[in-house]
Amino acid sequence: MYNEERKMRFLTETRSSVDFGKSVFNTIEPYEQEAGKDLCELTVDILQPIANAKFGSRTRTTDSTIAFLRSYVGWCKEQGYPTCSDVYELKTEMDEKMKRMMIASPVHLEAVLNKLFEPVASETVDCLYRCYLWMGFAGLEEAEALEVTVDEVDFDTMTIEHGGRSYEIYREAVPAFKMACNATEFRYVNPNYTEEKQGGYRNRYPGKYLMRGIRSAQIKLTTIRSAIEKKLKAAGVETTYGKIRLSGLFYKTYEMERFGEPVNFDAYIVERIGKTEHKYHVNYTRNKLANSIRRDLEDDYECWKVAFTR
């Protein structure tokens, strides 16, 4: 951390979260070093791009970080350090973050997948990665997507029937799902070889799961995460499975809102609370937790709409 002793004293005296504070300070440190100044002296033309690029993709996260910075600058001023009041001009500008990290529609997701993966027609294992992210957009959690079987994919109803729920298969996703359901082998592609030197086909592992490749009857979560993260990094795409899943929720909500239905995140909130396994604080009641999640969703949904529909 830049001026580490000062910043640690601030965290101690204000009883701020040390882990959160260190994370914020470490994020800003390169910019402090470049300017040769503590962040309490940085101007808004330096701070705003940092906030836009580095302070998370959720409205609440960005708001909390900006509030933390203002608290630090105020404390520095009280201690007699030179400060700049520009921190109070910082804004929660979510439009660009949403456009970088979130997905607008099935058409948008298909364009992103085309940037990341081999075409479906190439008959490579990339079709599984496509299906995996499509299932995220449809609403399945990461671990659930790995449990989907071929028999649960229904092209007549254009749904995945899994765990007692139906998840939509979007028209753009059909080629990838058909390949994933029917393929008995995959073409092996070595990124270091030219097209002329590429190898042939390898038999696919037999089994019931949709997410099975060449080596096993079911791809491991760590394996598919690692493979997709490498693809995202190589393509310079900032999204994640979780952001794609949230984007799918917002897309479906927006489509319903267009037809006159009220915005309703209740089903998602119930699911989220159920996943906490009562790990939240004893004084933080279920109702308070639901209201907190609802506020976050409503704020982020409005930002998503501003970014993609207006």
Protein Blocks (a to p, Z undefined) as FASTA:
>chain_A
ZZkllmmmmmmmnopafklmmmmmmmmmmmmmmnopafklpcfklmmmmmmmmnojbfkl
mmmmmmmmmmmmmmmmmnopacdfklmmpccdfklmmmmmmcfbfklmmmmmmmmmccfk
lopaklmmmmmmmmmmnopafklmmmpcfklpcfklopaceehiacdddfklmmmmmmmm
mpcbdcdddfkbcfklpccdddddedjbfbbcfkbmbdcfklmmmmmmmmmmmnopabdf
klmmmmmmmmmmmmmmmnopacdfklmmmmmmmmnnopacfklcfklmmmmmmmmmmmmm
mmmmmmmmZZ
